[in-house]
Amino acid sequence: METRMNAVAKKANVVRSTVAKKAPAVKAPAAKKGVAKKVDGVASKTVAAKGVPVKVAKAPAKRAPAGKVPLPETLPTSEALPVPAEVVLSGPPEYWQEACADLMKRDRILRKIIPTCGPAHLASRGDPFVTLARSIVGQQISVKAAQSVWERVVAVCPKLVPAQFLRAGQEKLAGCGLSKRKAEYILDLADHFRNGTVHVAKWAEMEDEDVIAELTQIRGIGRWTAEMFLMFNLMRPNVLPLDDIGLINAISQNYFSGEPVTRSEAREVAANWEPWRTVATWYMWRSLDTATTY
């Protein structure tokens, strides 16, 4: 992986000091495999041909080695998070413009992607309980189906507050199209909010991992859902959701010419994005041109 990651930076046009200190390259026979260089987080390989570096076209992709992450076209269906139709989009986070400017200086891939998105930006999804309840509704079903179920849930619980969900109970929630398990998850979530076993008022001051640890104690909420909550509700600037297949796919397409990518490789690419990994992740999603950006 080290050789592969040393190749990642070629596209981004910034040579790291470790690369700069290498001895001058020795002229290599044409038959030898190219040497990869690392520049600002993007992969590109060259071979020596009469002393002139020449980019090598990759052969058709082979079956991914063990340990590689597969690249489906959609996010994990186990925790699909539909965008609430009724959400009023807020203005950009206060750090957004600074983050974009910094990322464009450091990463040539993002330097190309960010301007193509125009004024679009990350927007808050509003109430914490509603955000998490919607994430549970959307698990394992399409965005369209989740929206249909959510509209029926809203008809039963129009105030969208924990107490109303608890009064409705499992039977009424299941009648909205929720599975028995999802109804149980939402009631457990509502119970946590009603009893104060989650410290909603303190989340703004808590560290990211502390919020994740608290949220994942609730049935039906895994790490990915908690990370989406950090990004879209608390608007944290430096979240890196490595379990998100959309992000892994975007890193593969933009930095590794579509080859499968391990979590370690994705993490190393993202190291160049700190402290703005949320912003970079959001633009990675946008780069895929999917109908719905999560």
WONORTA-V725822 format. One record per residue. N is the residue number from 1. RES is the residue in three letters. OMEGA is omega as a letter, one per 20 degrees, with the letter a starting at -180 (none if undefined). BURIAL is I if it has 24 or more other ideal C-beta (glycine too) atoms within 12 Angstrom, else O. Layout:
BEGIN
N,RES,OMEGA,BURIAL + N,RES,OMEGA,BURIAL
END
This chain:
BEGIN
1,MET,a,O + 2,GLU,r,O + 3,THR,a,O + 4,ARG,a,I + 5,MET,r,I + 6,ASN,r,I + 7,ALA,a,I + 8,VAL,a,I + 9,ALA,a,I + 10,LYS,a,I + 11,LYS,a,I + 12,ALA,r,I + 13,ASN,r,O + 14,VAL,a,I + 15,VAL,r,O + 16,ARG,a,I + 17,SER,a,O + 18,THR,r,O + 19,VAL,a,O + 20,ALA,a,O + 21,LYS,a,O + 22,LYS,r,O + 23,ALA,r,O + 24,PRO,a,O + 25,ALA,r,O + 26,VAL,a,O + 27,LYS,a,O + 28,ALA,r,O + 29,PRO,a,O + 30,ALA,a,O + 31,ALA,a,O + 32,LYS,a,O + 33,LYS,a,O + 34,GLY,r,I + 35,VAL,a,I + 36,ALA,r,I + 37,LYS,a,I + 38,LYS,r,I + 39,VAL,r,I + 40,ASP,r,I + 41,GLY,a,I + 42,VAL,a,I + 43,ALA,r,I + 44,SER,a,I + 45,LYS,r,I + 46,THR,r,I + 47,VAL,r,I + 48,ALA,r,O + 49,ALA,a,O + 50,LYS,r,O + 51,GLY,a,O + 52,VAL,r,O + 53,PRO,a,O + 54,VAL,a,O + 55,LYS,a,O + 56,VAL,r,O + 57,ALA,a,O + 58,LYS,r,O + 59,ALA,r,O + 60,PRO,a,O + 61,ALA,r,O + 62,LYS,r,O + 63,ARG,a,O + 64,ALA,r,O + 65,PRO,r,O + 66,ALA,r,O + 67,GLY,r,O + 68,LYS,r,O + 69,VAL,r,I + 70,PRO,a,O + 71,LEU,r,I + 72,PRO,a,O + 73,GLU,a,O + 74,THR,r,I + 75,LEU,r,I + 76,PRO,a,I + 77,THR,a,O + 78,SER,a,O + 79,GLU,r,I + 80,ALA,a,I + 81,LEU,a,I + 82,PRO,r,I + 83,VAL,r,I + 84,PRO,a,I + 85,ALA,a,O + 86,GLU,a,O + 87,VAL,r,O + 88,VAL,a,O + 89,LEU,r,O + 90,SER,r,O + 91,GLY,a,O + 92,PRO,r,O + 93,PRO,a,I + 94,GLU,a,O + 95,TYR,a,O + 96,TRP,a,I + 97,GLN,r,O + 98,GLU,a,O + 99,ALA,r,I + 100,CYS,a,I + 101,ALA,a,O + 102,ASP,a,I + 103,LEU,r,I + 104,MET,r,I + 105,LYS,a,O + 106,ARG,a,I + 107,ASP,a,I + 108,ARG,r,I + 109,ILE,r,I + 110,LEU,r,I + 111,ARG,r,I + 112,LYS,a,O + 113,ILE,a,I + 114,ILE,a,I + 115,PRO,a,O + 116,THR,a,O + 117,CYS,r,I + 118,GLY,a,O + 119,PRO,a,O + 120,ALA,a,O + 121,HIS,r,I + 122,LEU,a,I + 123,ALA,a,O + 124,SER,r,I + 125,ARG,r,I + 126,GLY,a,I + 127,ASP,a,O + 128,PRO,a,I + 129,PHE,a,I + 130,VAL,r,I + 131,THR,a,I + 132,LEU,r,I + 133,ALA,r,I + 134,ARG,r,I + 135,SER,r,I + 136,ILE,r,I + 137,VAL,a,I + 138,GLY,a,I + 139,GLN,r,I + 140,GLN,r,I + 141,ILE,a,I + 142,SER,r,O + 143,VAL,a,I + 144,LYS,r,O + 145,ALA,r,O + 146,ALA,r,I + 147,GLN,r,I + 148,SER,r,O + 149,VAL,a,I + 150,TRP,r,I + 151,GLU,r,O + 152,ARG,r,O + 153,VAL,r,I + 154,VAL,r,I + 155,ALA,r,O + 156,VAL,a,I + 157,CYS,a,I + 158,PRO,r,O + 159,LYS,r,O + 160,LEU,r,I + 161,VAL,a,O + 162,PRO,a,I + 163,ALA,a,O + 164,GLN,r,I + 165,PHE,a,I + 166,LEU,r,I + 167,ARG,r,O + 168,ALA,r,I + 169,GLY,a,O + 170,GLN,a,I + 171,GLU,a,O + 172,LYS,r,O + 173,LEU,r,I + 174,ALA,r,O + 175,GLY,r,O + 176,CYS,a,I + 177,GLY,r,O + 178,LEU,r,I + 179,SER,r,O + 180,LYS,a,O + 181,ARG,r,O + 182,LYS,r,I + 183,ALA,r,I + 184,GLU,r,O + 185,TYR,a,I + 186,ILE,r,I + 187,LEU,r,I + 188,ASP,r,I + 189,LEU,a,I + 190,ALA,r,I + 191,ASP,r,O + 192,HIS,a,I + 193,PHE,a,I + 194,ARG,a,O + 195,ASN,r,O + 196,GLY,r,O + 197,THR,r,O + 198,VAL,a,I + 199,HIS,a,O + 200,VAL,a,I + 201,ALA,a,O + 202,LYS,a,O + 203,TRP,a,I + 204,ALA,a,O + 205,GLU,a,O + 206,MET,r,O + 207,GLU,a,O + 208,ASP,a,I + 209,GLU,r,O + 210,ASP,r,O + 211,VAL,r,I + 212,ILE,a,I + 213,ALA,a,O + 214,GLU,a,I + 215,LEU,a,I + 216,THR,r,I + 217,GLN,a,O + 218,ILE,r,I + 219,ARG,r,O + 220,GLY,r,I + 221,ILE,r,I + 222,GLY,a,I + 223,ARG,a,I + 224,TRP,r,I + 225,THR,r,I + 226,ALA,r,I + 227,GLU,r,I + 228,MET,r,I + 229,PHE,r,I + 230,LEU,a,I + 231,MET,a,I + 232,PHE,r,I + 233,ASN,r,I + 234,LEU,r,I + 235,MET,r,I + 236,ARG,a,I + 237,PRO,a,I + 238,ASN,a,I + 239,VAL,r,I + 240,LEU,a,I + 241,PRO,a,I + 242,LEU,r,I + 243,ASP,a,I + 244,ASP,a,I + 245,ILE,r,I + 246,GLY,r,I + 247,LEU,a,I + 248,ILE,r,I + 249,ASN,a,I + 250,ALA,r,I + 251,ILE,r,I + 252,SER,a,I + 253,GLN,a,I + 254,ASN,a,I + 255,TYR,a,I + 256,PHE,r,I + 257,SER,r,I + 258,GLY,r,O + 259,GLU,r,I + 260,PRO,a,I + 261,VAL,r,I + 262,THR,r,I + 263,ARG,a,I + 264,SER,r,O + 265,GLU,r,I + 266,ALA,r,I + 267,ARG,a,I + 268,GLU,r,I + 269,VAL,a,I + 270,ALA,r,I + 271,ALA,r,I + 272,ASN,a,I + 273,TRP,a,I + 274,GLU,j,I + 275,PRO,a,O + 276,TRP,a,I + 277,ARG,r,I + 278,THR,a,I + 279,VAL,r,I + 280,ALA,r,I + 281,THR,r,I + 282,TRP,r,I + 283,TYR,r,I + 284,MET,r,I + 285,TRP,a,I + 286,ARG,a,I + 287,SER,a,I + 288,LEU,r,I + 289,ASP,r,O + 290,THR,a,O + 291,ALA,a,O + 292,THR,r,O + 293,THR,a,I + 294,TYR,none,I
END
